[in-house]
Amino acid sequence: MTTGKRKSFIKQEYRPKIKPELTFSDHLTETLSVLGLLAMWAMVAYAFNVLPDTIPVHFDFKGNPDRYGGKTSLILLPILTTLLYAGLTVINRYPHIFNYPVKITEENALRQYTHATRMIRLLKLVIILMFSIIVYFTYRTATGASEGIGMWFLPLLLVAVYLPLIIYLVRSFKSK
């Protein structure tokens, strides 16, 4: 039995609060993300008026529709995407609280923060593009122009999500 007081928190190492400067490619990624989000909302607004009452709401591993629902469910995708975009944008303002695969020091903080915030920006863009593709193929399938999303989507999704993460990890370990 111990008589000392137990600490209920984990001591976190000091990390400098540095805001990485955005490059042209960072601004471009952010701009493309916003434009993609607006395009998704526009696509849903247009599609909502021309879609039948029942639309595909889920696709199987082969890209074929395997569940159907009301067309109002299509609105959930841009809402979810907007929430993810907003959340990732807010979190990206605080790179000093991220988890890193290397120890953050005064010397490497700016490089590590830059790599991490860039990865988050790329993931935001990927999320927006993937959900936009789902909206587009939901529309095409519901209107009879397509029979599903296709077998190519799942491998593309996996590569698109994991590639920025792999690139980040490689850069992060190289610039310890």
Backbone bond lengths (Angstrom), bond angles and torsions (degrees), N, CA, C in turn:
res aa  C-N    CA-C-N  psi(-1)  N-CA   C-N-CA  omega(-1)  CA-C   N-CA-C  phi
1 M - - - 1.444 - - 1.529 108.97 -
2 T 1.316 115.44 130.92 1.460 119.55 -179.65 1.524 109.72 -99.19
3 T 1.308 114.43 147.59 1.464 118.93 -179.95 1.518 112.01 -104.87
4 G 1.319 116.59 -11.69 1.464 119.59 -178.76 1.518 111.90 -77.08
5 K 1.310 115.16 161.23 1.464 120.06 177.17 1.525 109.74 -78.30
6 R 1.313 115.36 140.65 1.464 120.62 177.13 1.524 108.76 -94.42
7 K 1.289 115.51 138.31 1.463 119.75 176.74 1.516 107.63 -87.76
8 S 1.310 116.76 133.14 1.457 120.79 -176.92 1.526 112.19 -100.21
9 F 1.295 116.56 17.62 1.460 119.49 178.38 1.518 108.69 -131.99
10 I 1.309 114.03 158.57 1.458 120.39 178.27 1.518 107.63 -99.91
11 K 1.297 116.44 128.56 1.454 120.37 179.31 1.525 108.56 -71.15
12 Q 1.308 115.46 124.03 1.459 119.95 -179.78 1.521 109.01 -98.91
13 E 1.321 114.31 140.98 1.460 119.53 179.70 1.525 110.19 -66.00
14 Y 1.302 115.71 154.49 1.461 120.46 177.39 1.523 109.13 -70.40
15 R 1.302 115.05 133.23 1.463 121.21 173.99 1.521 108.43 -131.79
16 P 1.324 115.91 130.76 1.472 118.14 179.14 1.529 111.09 -64.59
17 K 1.303 115.05 144.02 1.465 120.61 178.12 1.517 108.14 -94.99
18 I 1.335 114.43 89.54 1.460 122.01 -177.62 1.520 108.37 -114.95
19 K 1.308 115.90 137.89 1.463 119.83 176.79 1.532 107.60 -104.40
20 P 1.349 116.91 112.95 1.467 118.91 179.47 1.530 110.94 -64.91
21 E 1.318 115.55 141.59 1.465 119.91 176.59 1.520 109.02 -75.45
22 L 1.315 115.30 142.02 1.460 120.42 -179.37 1.519 110.26 -83.70
23 T 1.329 114.89 136.43 1.456 121.04 176.04 1.531 108.82 -91.63
24 F 1.314 115.31 177.63 1.461 119.79 176.44 1.524 110.35 -58.55
25 S 1.321 117.66 -42.85 1.474 120.18 -178.58 1.534 110.87 -66.38
26 D 1.328 117.52 -32.94 1.466 119.82 176.15 1.528 110.47 -65.71
27 H 1.325 116.05 -46.01 1.473 120.25 177.66 1.522 110.65 -62.11
28 L 1.325 116.68 -40.83 1.465 120.90 179.00 1.528 110.90 -62.67
29 T 1.326 116.94 -43.76 1.465 120.82 178.93 1.523 110.76 -62.04
30 E 1.316 117.15 -43.56 1.468 120.88 178.12 1.533 111.10 -63.56
31 T 1.317 116.32 -43.11 1.469 120.76 -179.98 1.526 110.53 -63.63
32 L 1.333 116.80 -45.24 1.465 120.32 178.27 1.526 111.43 -62.35
33 S 1.326 116.68 -36.30 1.465 120.47 177.78 1.525 111.29 -63.85
34 V 1.318 116.31 -47.33 1.469 120.21 179.60 1.533 110.14 -63.55
35 L 1.327 117.10 -45.18 1.467 119.92 178.82 1.530 111.18 -62.70
36 G 1.325 116.88 -39.62 1.463 120.64 177.60 1.515 111.83 -63.91
37 L 1.316 116.53 -40.26 1.461 120.90 178.29 1.531 110.76 -65.46
38 L 1.322 116.60 -43.89 1.470 120.04 177.28 1.526 111.37 -63.99
39 A 1.329 116.22 -39.68 1.470 120.29 178.61 1.525 110.49 -64.54
40 M 1.338 117.21 -38.64 1.462 119.50 178.29 1.529 110.74 -63.31
41 W 1.335 116.56 -45.23 1.460 119.73 177.90 1.530 111.24 -60.87
42 A 1.327 116.45 -41.44 1.470 120.34 178.54 1.525 110.96 -64.10
43 M 1.342 116.24 -41.45 1.456 120.93 179.20 1.530 110.71 -62.03
44 V 1.325 116.89 -43.28 1.466 120.71 179.22 1.526 110.70 -66.54
45 A 1.324 117.13 -40.91 1.469 120.28 179.05 1.527 110.68 -61.95
46 Y 1.324 116.38 -43.50 1.466 120.11 178.07 1.528 110.53 -66.31
47 A 1.330 116.37 -49.14 1.461 121.29 -175.08 1.521 111.46 -63.21
48 F 1.313 116.74 -35.50 1.455 119.79 -176.25 1.520 112.04 -58.10
49 N 1.315 116.72 -33.66 1.467 120.57 -178.28 1.522 113.27 -78.18
50 V 1.311 117.68 -21.45 1.470 119.51 -175.83 1.529 113.67 -112.26
51 L 1.320 118.34 -8.29 1.461 121.13 -178.44 1.526 111.27 -76.19
52 P 1.336 115.71 150.23 1.474 118.23 171.74 1.534 109.07 -69.73
53 D 1.319 116.05 170.43 1.462 119.93 -177.67 1.529 112.94 -65.97
54 T 1.344 117.28 -29.67 1.462 121.63 179.61 1.526 109.02 -111.11
55 I 1.337 115.07 128.71 1.468 120.91 -178.47 1.530 109.22 -133.26
56 P 1.335 117.74 160.90 1.464 118.71 173.78 1.525 109.95 -67.97
57 V 1.329 116.14 136.06 1.469 120.15 179.63 1.525 111.82 -118.55
58 H 1.332 116.60 -1.75 1.461 120.21 177.95 1.515 108.83 -156.21
59 F 1.340 115.37 144.99 1.460 121.68 178.06 1.524 108.49 -121.33
60 D 1.352 116.99 142.04 1.459 120.32 179.65 1.527 110.62 -80.13
61 F 1.346 115.78 -173.86 1.471 120.57 -177.48 1.523 112.72 -62.69
62 K 1.314 117.35 -25.31 1.466 121.15 179.05 1.522 112.01 -87.93
63 G 1.321 116.84 -4.07 1.453 121.01 178.65 1.515 114.25 89.59
64 N 1.331 117.06 10.64 1.467 121.13 178.62 1.523 109.58 -92.71
65 P 1.334 116.54 143.82 1.470 118.26 178.63 1.527 109.94 -65.35
66 D 1.327 116.97 133.54 1.463 119.89 179.28 1.533 112.65 -128.57
67 R 1.330 116.75 3.22 1.453 120.26 174.29 1.529 108.03 -152.36
68 Y 1.312 115.72 141.67 1.463 121.33 -177.97 1.522 109.65 -123.24
69 G 1.323 115.14 154.55 1.457 120.81 179.07 1.515 110.21 -158.69
70 G 1.299 116.23 -172.59 1.459 121.63 -179.80 1.519 111.83 -72.19
71 K 1.330 114.51 153.77 1.467 118.14 -177.30 1.522 112.87 -67.83
72 T 1.328 117.98 -17.30 1.461 119.47 176.56 1.532 111.51 -65.14
73 S 1.327 117.03 -21.61 1.472 119.68 178.65 1.525 111.77 -66.02
74 L 1.329 117.05 -20.71 1.461 120.41 178.58 1.530 111.65 -63.98
75 I 1.317 116.54 -27.33 1.465 121.38 -179.44 1.534 111.10 -68.11
76 L 1.324 117.04 -23.60 1.464 120.01 -179.14 1.525 112.50 -63.26
77 L 1.324 117.44 -33.79 1.471 119.87 -177.85 1.525 113.00 -63.51
78 P 1.328 120.07 -51.01 1.467 117.65 177.57 1.526 113.24 -68.29
79 I 1.333 117.49 -28.81 1.469 119.08 176.18 1.525 109.37 -65.40
80 L 1.342 116.47 -48.96 1.468 120.93 178.84 1.527 110.70 -60.94
81 T 1.322 116.81 -43.01 1.457 121.09 -179.94 1.524 111.13 -62.99
82 T 1.314 116.74 -42.49 1.462 121.13 178.54 1.528 110.96 -63.16
83 L 1.327 116.95 -41.88 1.467 120.40 178.30 1.528 110.89 -64.98
84 L 1.329 117.03 -42.51 1.466 120.20 177.29 1.524 110.90 -63.21
85 Y 1.324 116.44 -44.01 1.463 120.97 178.75 1.530 110.28 -59.14
86 A 1.334 116.07 -48.84 1.468 120.32 -178.55 1.530 110.80 -62.95
87 G 1.315 116.74 -45.32 1.461 120.31 -179.54 1.516 112.45 -62.48
88 L 1.318 117.03 -45.49 1.462 120.51 179.24 1.525 111.65 -67.17
89 T 1.325 116.85 -34.03 1.466 120.65 177.31 1.524 110.57 -64.70
90 V 1.323 116.87 -44.33 1.463 120.54 179.17 1.527 110.55 -65.48
91 I 1.319 116.63 -48.25 1.466 120.50 -179.51 1.523 110.86 -59.81
92 N 1.310 117.34 -36.36 1.467 121.69 -176.92 1.530 112.59 -65.31
93 R 1.311 117.33 -13.98 1.475 121.25 177.70 1.529 112.26 -79.13
94 Y 1.325 116.79 -9.25 1.463 121.50 -175.74 1.530 111.22 -126.91
95 P 1.332 117.44 62.45 1.471 118.92 -176.42 1.516 113.75 -65.05
96 H 1.311 118.04 -17.47 1.467 120.11 179.62 1.533 112.28 -70.30
97 I 1.339 118.34 -13.63 1.465 119.92 179.27 1.530 112.71 -98.24
98 F 1.333 117.52 -3.73 1.466 120.84 -179.67 1.524 110.40 -67.04
99 N 1.317 114.92 160.82 1.462 120.91 169.25 1.524 107.27 -88.96
100 Y 1.320 116.69 135.34 1.462 121.78 -178.16 1.518 110.12 -123.33
101 P 1.323 116.26 149.42 1.471 119.12 178.84 1.526 112.96 -78.67
102 V 1.339 116.75 -7.54 1.469 121.40 178.47 1.522 108.25 -128.42
103 K 1.319 115.46 161.35 1.467 120.34 177.66 1.527 108.82 -71.55
104 I 1.320 116.00 132.38 1.465 121.38 179.45 1.526 108.66 -88.31
105 T 1.327 114.41 127.15 1.457 121.80 177.84 1.525 108.68 -124.65
106 E 1.322 115.71 172.37 1.471 119.88 176.12 1.531 110.33 -58.95
107 E 1.335 116.59 -35.59 1.466 121.28 -175.51 1.533 113.04 -74.26
108 N 1.324 117.93 -35.21 1.469 118.89 -175.03 1.528 113.61 -106.16
109 A 1.322 118.22 -3.20 1.468 121.35 -174.12 1.524 112.71 -56.88
110 L 1.312 117.78 -48.60 1.465 119.86 -177.55 1.528 111.09 -61.37
111 R 1.338 117.39 -45.50 1.469 120.28 179.09 1.528 111.21 -62.27
112 Q 1.329 116.61 -46.07 1.466 120.53 -178.50 1.538 111.11 -65.43
113 Y 1.316 117.02 -42.32 1.463 120.70 178.47 1.527 110.78 -63.95
114 T 1.331 115.43 -40.17 1.465 119.70 179.66 1.522 110.62 -62.87
115 H 1.327 116.59 -46.40 1.475 120.04 179.21 1.529 110.89 -62.33
116 A 1.320 116.86 -44.31 1.463 120.94 -176.66 1.529 111.77 -66.66
117 T 1.336 117.14 -44.67 1.469 119.23 -179.17 1.524 111.18 -68.42
118 R 1.321 116.51 -32.52 1.464 120.22 176.29 1.528 110.36 -66.09
119 M 1.329 117.17 -40.23 1.459 120.70 178.32 1.528 110.05 -62.99
120 I 1.321 117.48 -42.39 1.467 120.68 179.38 1.524 110.04 -62.69
121 R 1.334 117.06 -41.07 1.469 120.36 177.81 1.523 110.93 -61.22
122 L 1.325 117.04 -44.29 1.460 120.53 179.08 1.524 111.25 -64.83
123 L 1.318 117.09 -39.55 1.461 119.89 177.90 1.528 111.59 -64.84
124 K 1.334 117.17 -36.94 1.468 119.99 175.71 1.525 109.90 -60.03
125 L 1.323 116.23 -45.59 1.457 120.41 179.90 1.526 110.83 -63.61
126 V 1.314 117.38 -43.08 1.467 121.43 179.21 1.528 110.67 -62.00
127 I 1.324 117.09 -44.80 1.468 120.75 179.20 1.523 110.41 -59.15
128 I 1.318 116.29 -45.36 1.464 120.40 -179.50 1.525 110.34 -63.63
129 L 1.321 117.48 -44.37 1.465 120.36 -179.95 1.528 111.67 -64.88
130 M 1.319 117.44 -42.68 1.466 120.27 -178.72 1.526 111.34 -65.61
131 F 1.334 117.32 -44.75 1.455 119.36 178.49 1.536 110.92 -67.58
132 S 1.318 117.24 -32.67 1.473 119.82 176.36 1.522 110.70 -65.61
133 I 1.320 116.82 -39.99 1.472 120.49 176.92 1.528 110.03 -62.75
134 I 1.329 116.81 -40.82 1.466 119.92 178.23 1.525 110.42 -63.03
135 V 1.326 117.44 -44.51 1.468 121.06 178.00 1.527 110.01 -59.88
136 Y 1.324 116.41 -46.18 1.465 121.29 -178.43 1.530 111.23 -60.64
137 F 1.329 117.01 -47.34 1.460 118.82 -178.18 1.521 112.51 -75.91
138 T 1.309 118.12 -24.23 1.464 120.03 171.38 1.523 108.87 -64.15
139 Y 1.315 116.20 -45.22 1.467 121.10 177.28 1.523 110.89 -60.58
140 R 1.338 116.91 -49.64 1.468 120.81 -178.45 1.533 111.87 -62.17
141 T 1.314 116.48 -40.04 1.463 119.88 179.90 1.525 110.70 -69.57
142 A 1.316 117.18 -42.54 1.464 121.10 -179.25 1.519 112.02 -65.12
143 T 1.332 117.34 -30.53 1.465 120.51 -179.44 1.527 112.72 -92.00
144 G 1.334 117.20 0.00 1.458 120.98 177.76 1.520 114.85 85.59
145 A 1.327 118.18 4.98 1.461 121.12 -179.29 1.525 112.08 -81.15
146 S 1.325 116.77 -12.37 1.459 121.89 -178.51 1.525 108.00 -148.58
147 E 1.328 115.91 159.69 1.465 119.56 178.64 1.524 112.32 -102.53
148 G 1.289 117.03 6.43 1.459 121.21 -179.62 1.515 110.18 156.50
149 I 1.308 114.22 -167.96 1.459 119.27 -177.04 1.526 112.02 -90.08
150 G 1.302 117.48 -21.24 1.466 121.51 178.04 1.517 112.65 97.90
151 M 1.323 115.25 155.38 1.468 121.27 -178.66 1.522 112.43 -70.78
152 W 1.306 118.16 -17.82 1.455 122.53 -176.61 1.528 112.19 -72.97
153 F 1.334 117.95 -20.74 1.459 120.31 -171.13 1.524 113.07 -66.73
154 L 1.320 118.59 -47.90 1.462 119.98 -177.19 1.528 112.44 -61.92
155 P 1.352 119.55 -47.31 1.475 117.61 175.68 1.529 112.57 -60.97
156 L 1.326 116.86 -39.52 1.469 120.19 177.34 1.518 110.52 -61.73
157 L 1.314 117.20 -43.32 1.458 121.62 179.13 1.528 110.87 -60.16
158 L 1.320 116.57 -46.53 1.464 120.12 -179.01 1.523 111.63 -63.35
159 V 1.322 116.73 -44.31 1.468 120.28 178.95 1.530 110.09 -64.98
160 A 1.328 116.91 -44.40 1.460 121.01 -177.14 1.530 112.17 -64.40
161 V 1.316 117.47 -33.17 1.463 120.34 -179.74 1.524 110.99 -81.34
162 Y 1.328 116.62 -42.71 1.465 119.07 -174.78 1.521 114.23 -83.24
163 L 1.313 119.40 -25.13 1.456 121.12 -178.98 1.532 112.56 -60.50
164 P 1.339 119.84 -48.95 1.470 118.35 176.76 1.530 112.51 -60.10
165 L 1.326 116.81 -36.12 1.461 120.37 178.56 1.529 111.19 -65.87
166 I 1.322 117.25 -43.44 1.463 121.12 179.04 1.527 110.39 -65.11
167 I 1.327 116.58 -44.63 1.467 120.39 178.09 1.532 109.90 -59.98
168 Y 1.337 116.06 -43.35 1.464 119.74 178.56 1.525 110.93 -59.98
169 L 1.328 117.44 -47.89 1.467 120.22 -177.68 1.522 111.49 -61.77
170 V 1.331 116.81 -42.16 1.467 120.14 178.87 1.525 109.94 -61.86
171 R 1.328 116.87 -48.74 1.476 120.31 -179.85 1.526 111.24 -63.94
172 S 1.312 116.19 -38.72 1.451 120.20 -178.65 1.523 111.43 -63.68
173 F 1.319 117.38 -46.10 1.463 120.13 179.79 1.529 111.91 -70.14
174 K 1.326 116.90 -32.73 1.463 119.48 178.72 1.529 111.75 -68.92
175 S 1.319 116.95 -32.07 1.468 118.83 -175.73 1.529 111.78 -107.84
176 K 1.325 116.76 36.39 1.474 121.18 176.96 1.503 108.94 -52.89
